[in-house]
Amino acid sequence: MHALGTEMYGKILGLVGFGRIGRHVARIAKGLGMKINVYDPYIDSSKINEIGITCIDFKNMLKYSDYISIHCPLTAGTRHLFSTEAFKLMKPSAFIINTARGAIIDEVALYQALKNCEIAGAGLDVFEQEPLQADNPLLELDNVIATPHRLIQTKESIMRQTQSMVDSAILLARGEPAPNAIN
């Protein structure tokens, strides 16, 4: 019999960023029986460890994760965080998922890592250049799933986003901090 895929149960998920979305992904992954490691230098590791999730440094997260899902903002420190060196530390069976910001991954390095089978695959909803260009070499690869940065475009998610913006504007008008403000 020919195996069709890889089970996620018992696998290790590395999360880069543990904000609202990273936490939500962790809850889903725990429900799937995954072990979760988090790399987020801005979160108190004791709070992460309390909920049964391991805080880990970036290099070890790369080394041990079966799947890596990116949920951090694009900053000077995260631009091309996933570089040639990072991909070389990952397992050849590992998959990377980016729904955060395209430039967190060096696309040239990702292309080489995928083409040379240094990692198993990538799921990308964001790209360094958007809208995604038809001649992007990543689209030629069989081990890439690409979506047009529209995964969040549902009626329900737009309503939640709108309500969140209204709630934040009201808080800011009162002189109170907005809960989802990055800076």
C-alpha positions as semicolon CSV with decimal commas, in nm:
position;residue;x (nm);y (nm);z (nm)
1;M;0,000;0,000;0,000
2;H;0,125;0,349;-0,088
3;A;0,132;0,601;0,201
4;L;-0,062;0,917;0,120
5;G;0,067;1,163;0,376
6;T;0,205;1,226;0,720
7;E;0,002;1,221;1,040
8;M;0,031;1,526;1,263
9;Y;-0,043;1,338;1,586
10;G;0,270;1,324;1,802
11;K;0,463;1,559;1,574
12;I;0,635;1,876;1,694
13;L;0,499;2,214;1,591
14;G;0,733;2,510;1,621
15;L;0,554;2,844;1,652
16;V;0,741;3,164;1,575
17;G;0,541;3,424;1,764
18;F;0,290;3,358;2,039
19;G;0,047;3,644;2,007
20;R;-0,328;3,605;1,955
21;I;-0,297;3,401;1,633
22;G;-0,004;3,191;1,756
23;R;-0,200;3,102;2,069
24;H;-0,503;3,003;1,862
25;V;-0,290;2,779;1,639
26;A;-0,139;2,622;1,954
27;R;-0,487;2,533;2,086
28;I;-0,575;2,365;1,755
29;A;-0,241;2,179;1,743
30;K;-0,282;2,056;2,102
31;G;-0,621;1,918;2,000
32;L;-0,446;1,726;1,722
33;G;-0,207;1,570;1,973
34;M;0,096;1,773;1,870
35;K;0,380;1,882;2,097
36;I;0,428;2,259;2,074
37;N;0,749;2,457;2,100
38;V;0,736;2,836;2,091
39;Y;1,002;3,085;1,991
40;D;0,901;3,436;2,094
41;P;1,163;3,656;2,261
42;Y;0,895;3,902;2,377
43;I;0,679;3,660;2,578
44;D;0,743;3,557;2,939
45;S;0,845;3,191;2,906
46;S;0,697;3,101;3,246
47;K;0,349;3,194;3,116
48;I;0,400;2,969;2,813
49;N;0,532;2,678;3,020
50;E;0,231;2,704;3,257
51;I;-0,004;2,597;2,977
52;G;0,200;2,293;2,876
53;I;0,387;2,452;2,589
54;T;0,767;2,466;2,577
55;C;0,956;2,789;2,520
56;I;1,261;2,720;2,305
57;D;1,539;2,915;2,136
58;F;1,525;2,970;1,761
59;K;1,798;2,725;1,659
60;N;1,653;2,439;1,863
61;M;1,304;2,513;1,732
62;L;1,442;2,478;1,378
63;K;1,631;2,160;1,465
64;Y;1,346;1,970;1,634
65;S;1,024;2,087;1,465
66;D;0,834;1,878;1,214
67;Y;0,624;2,181;1,121
68;I;0,703;2,548;1,169
69;S;0,426;2,807;1,158
70;I;0,513;3,178;1,151
71;H;0,300;3,428;1,346
72;C;0,527;3,724;1,420
73;P;0,534;4,078;1,281
74;L;0,782;4,185;1,015
75;T;1,053;4,393;1,181
76;A;1,419;4,461;1,115
77;G;1,492;4,163;1,342
78;T;1,254;3,922;1,166
79;R;1,325;4,019;0,803
80;H;1,473;3,705;0,640
81;L;1,474;3,530;0,979
82;F;1,434;3,216;0,769
83;S;1,756;3,223;0,569
84;T;1,984;2,967;0,408
85;E;2,136;2,901;0,751
86;A;1,794;2,849;0,911
87;F;1,681;2,603;0,643
88;K;2,001;2,402;0,684
89;L;1,916;2,351;1,053
90;M;1,568;2,215;0,977
91;K;1,483;1,849;0,933
92;P;1,462;1,730;0,571
93;S;1,109;1,612;0,658
94;A;1,001;1,952;0,796
95;F;0,737;2,183;0,653
96;I;0,722;2,561;0,694
97;I;0,398;2,761;0,695
98;N;0,389;3,138;0,661
99;T;0,068;3,335;0,701
100;A;0,236;3,634;0,870
101;R;0,450;3,850;0,638
102;G;0,634;3,737;0,326
103;A;0,971;3,895;0,394
104;I;1,018;3,694;0,714
105;I;1,131;3,420;0,474
106;D;1,414;3,478;0,228
107;E;1,237;3,339;-0,080
108;V;1,561;3,271;-0,270
109;A;1,689;3,063;0,024
110;L;1,351;2,888;0,055
111;Y;1,349;2,802;-0,314
112;Q;1,695;2,646;-0,287
113;A;1,606;2,454;0,030
114;L;1,292;2,312;-0,133
115;K;1,457;2,235;-0,467
116;N;1,749;2,061;-0,294
117;C;1,513;1,866;-0,061
118;E;1,667;2,028;0,248
119;I;1,309;2,065;0,377
120;A;0,996;1,879;0,269
121;G;0,760;2,159;0,178
122;A;0,607;2,500;0,232
123;G;0,258;2,644;0,271
124;L;0,265;3,013;0,185
125;D;-0,014;3,269;0,209
126;V;0,224;3,567;0,198
127;F;0,518;3,658;-0,023
128;E;0,797;3,913;-0,036
129;Q;0,632;4,077;-0,335
130;E;0,253;4,102;-0,330
131;P;0,043;4,054;-0,520
132;L;0,213;3,725;-0,603
133;Q;0,372;3,734;-0,947
134;A;0,299;3,448;-1,190
135;D;0,671;3,408;-1,260
136;N;0,767;3,352;-0,894
137;P;0,994;3,043;-0,905
138;L;0,832;2,898;-0,591
139;L;0,521;2,831;-0,799
140;E;0,717;2,585;-1,015
141;L;0,778;2,352;-0,721
142;D;0,555;2,054;-0,641
143;N;0,628;2,085;-0,268
144;V;0,478;2,436;-0,232
145;I;0,117;2,525;-0,165
146;A;0,058;2,892;-0,241
147;T;-0,254;3,095;-0,164
148;P;-0,313;3,460;-0,255
149;H;-0,314;3,615;0,098
150;R;-0,689;3,584;0,114
151;L;-0,732;3,307;0,371
152;I;-0,880;3,554;0,619
153;Q;-1,128;3,702;0,371
154;T;-1,454;3,554;0,494
155;K;-1,768;3,744;0,591
156;E;-1,724;3,639;0,953
157;S;-1,357;3,734;0,978
158;I;-1,420;4,075;0,821
159;M;-1,698;4,137;1,075
160;R;-1,463;4,038;1,363
161;Q;-1,185;4,260;1,226
162;T;-1,423;4,554;1,189
163;Q;-1,557;4,509;1,543
164;S;-1,202;4,482;1,677
165;M;-1,104;4,808;1,505
166;V;-1,412;4,986;1,644
167;D;-1,343;4,854;1,995
168;S;-0,978;4,963;1,971
169;A;-1,073;5,311;1,847
170;I;-1,311;5,353;2,143
171;L;-1,040;5,245;2,389
172;L;-0,785;5,481;2,232
173;A;-1,035;5,770;2,242
174;R;-1,071;5,705;2,617
175;G;-0,691;5,710;2,654
176;E;-0,675;5,335;2,719
177;P;-0,438;5,097;2,537
178;A;-0,574;4,887;2,249
179;P;-0,536;4,514;2,327
180;N;-0,388;4,415;1,988
181;A;-0,151;4,709;1,940
182;I;0,200;4,603;1,841
183;N;0,372;4,931;1,931
